[in-house]
């Protein structure tokens, strides 16, 4: 693993299970009343920096996926998920590490989002997702979003 990868993991104060070199990440695709979904831009100094992504984060040991999703979204967006259902699970190998994206889909007519991590956020029409530069692991999510209607 490259040094930047371990440095990022080590800066996380909570316990994350990385025993198998696979990061279990919970992701929320949140849709508003206009049919737009929320995306955020990753900070430049982090892996995949400068790319757009769906909100979420790493699962801690002893958390269920749903608990991890709720915690991450609350920490990142100050948002309490009203409803969400499993949407897609993506496994992606970046070569030096693997991710498992456990993706949930929620719809809220008027979500109250608070940018708690100073990450650039924006609401995007579903079809516009195809034009954003996103991590490779997010491509199956975009494909499913754009073909679910």
C-alpha positions as semicolon CSV with decimal commas, in nm:
position;residue;x (nm);y (nm);z (nm)
1;X;0,000;0,000;0,000
2;X;0,128;0,348;-0,074
3;X;0,211;0,573;0,220
4;X;-0,073;0,821;0,147
5;X;-0,327;0,539;0,178
6;X;-0,208;0,435;0,524
7;X;-0,175;0,795;0,637
8;X;-0,538;0,858;0,550
9;X;-0,648;0,543;0,731
10;X;-0,438;0,629;1,036
11;X;-0,592;0,976;1,064
12;X;-0,931;0,816;1,119
13;X;-0,985;0,811;1,494
14;X;-1,237;0,529;1,488
15;X;-1,165;0,162;1,421
16;X;-1,207;0,063;1,058
17;X;-1,166;-0,298;0,950
18;X;-0,896;-0,302;0,683
19;X;-0,775;-0,654;0,753
20;X;-0,843;-0,777;0,403
21;X;-0,727;-0,460;0,224
22;X;-1,090;-0,402;0,127
23;X;-1,254;-0,087;0,255
24;X;-1,626;-0,126;0,323
25;X;-1,778;0,210;0,232
26;X;-2,142;0,308;0,277
27;X;-2,280;0,545;0,016
28;X;-2,607;0,736;-0,012
29;X;-2,765;0,839;-0,339
30;X;-2,999;1,113;-0,219
31;X;-3,261;1,243;-0,460
32;X;-3,458;1,566;-0,410
33;X;-3,802;1,672;-0,541
34;X;-3,648;1,788;-0,871
35;X;-3,504;1,445;-0,947
36;X;-3,150;1,566;-0,876
37;X;-2,895;1,374;-0,671
38;X;-2,638;1,511;-0,429
39;X;-2,266;1,483;-0,504
40;X;-1,958;1,622;-0,334
41;X;-1,608;1,695;-0,456
42;X;-1,327;1,505;-0,284
43;X;-1,055;1,722;-0,132
44;X;-0,743;1,743;-0,351
45;X;-0,514;1,600;-0,080
46;X;-0,712;1,273;-0,049
47;X;-0,706;0,967;-0,275
48;X;-0,924;1,031;-0,582
49;X;-0,893;1,401;-0,493
50;X;-1,078;1,648;-0,712
51;X;-1,331;1,388;-0,830
52;X;-1,703;1,402;-0,761
53;X;-1,857;1,132;-0,542
54;X;-2,174;1,039;-0,361
55;X;-2,176;1,113;0,015
56;X;-2,077;0,840;0,258
57;X;-1,782;0,685;0,434
58;X;-1,612;0,387;0,590
59;X;-1,788;0,132;0,808
60;X;-1,652;0,094;1,161
61;X;-1,609;-0,240;1,333
62;X;-1,923;-0,353;1,519
63;X;-2,153;-0,133;1,307
64;X;-2,425;-0,259;1,081
65;X;-2,416;-0,112;0,730
66;X;-2,729;0,091;0,805
67;X;-2,579;0,231;1,126
68;X;-2,259;0,323;0,940
69;X;-2,457;0,496;0,665
70;X;-2,663;0,695;0,915
71;X;-2,355;0,798;1,113
72;X;-2,150;0,898;0,809
73;X;-2,430;1,104;0,653
74;X;-2,500;1,276;0,986
75;X;-2,128;1,360;1,027
76;X;-2,079;1,472;0,667
77;X;-2,407;1,649;0,593
78;X;-2,580;1,702;0,926
79;X;-2,867;1,513;0,765
80;X;-3,085;1,245;0,922
81;X;-3,188;0,983;0,667
82;X;-3,565;0,952;0,661
83;X;-3,576;0,650;0,434
84;X;-3,322;0,459;0,230
85;X;-3,314;0,118;0,070
86;X;-3,030;-0,094;-0,062
87;X;-2,956;0,003;-0,422
88;X;-2,639;-0,165;-0,552
89;X;-2,320;-0,318;-0,417
90;X;-2,000;-0,245;-0,609
91;X;-1,665;-0,417;-0,565
92;X;-1,373;-0,236;-0,726
93;X;-1,001;-0,309;-0,727
94;X;-0,781;-0,001;-0,758
95;X;-0,469;-0,218;-0,771
96;X;-0,322;-0,122;-0,435
97;X;-0,650;-0,149;-0,245
98;X;-1,007;-0,264;-0,297
99;X;-1,337;-0,104;-0,204
100;X;-1,678;-0,246;-0,144
101;X;-1,937;0,027;-0,200
102;X;-2,259;-0,059;-0,022
103;X;-2,494;0,189;-0,191
104;X;-2,834;0,295;-0,058
105;X;-3,095;0,509;-0,232
106;X;-3,312;0,766;-0,056
107;X;-3,559;1,029;-0,170
108;X;-3,647;1,338;0,029
109;X;-3,859;1,614;-0,121
110;X;-3,685;1,891;0,074
111;X;-3,368;1,757;0,235
112;X;-3,197;1,996;0,475
113;X;-2,827;1,951;0,407
114;X;-2,553;2,119;0,610
115;X;-2,203;2,105;0,466
116;X;-2,015;1,987;0,777
117;X;-1,687;1,896;0,603
118;X;-1,647;2,206;0,385
119;X;-1,662;1,987;0,076
120;X;-1,805;2,139;-0,241
121;X;-2,159;1,999;-0,277
122;X;-2,409;2,026;-0,558
123;X;-2,739;1,883;-0,674
124;X;-2,710;1,731;-1,021
125;X;-2,976;1,609;-1,266
126;X;-2,935;1,231;-1,304
127;X;-2,832;1,244;-1,669
128;X;-2,562;1,502;-1,591
129;X;-2,390;1,249;-1,363
130;X;-2,243;1,090;-1,677
131;X;-2,047;1,410;-1,748
132;X;-1,884;1,439;-1,404
133;X;-1,535;1,310;-1,333
134;X;-1,598;1,043;-1,070
135;X;-1,396;0,753;-0,928
136;X;-1,407;0,434;-1,136
137;X;-1,595;0,252;-0,857
138;X;-1,884;0,502;-0,893
139;X;-1,947;0,426;-1,261
140;X;-2,182;0,128;-1,201
141;X;-2,381;0,346;-0,959
142;X;-2,420;0,619;-1,221
143;X;-2,523;0,362;-1,482
144;X;-2,794;0,221;-1,254
145;X;-2,922;0,569;-1,156
146;X;-2,949;0,672;-1,520
147;X;-3,136;0,355;-1,621
148;X;-3,376;0,309;-1,330
149;X;-3,656;0,536;-1,456
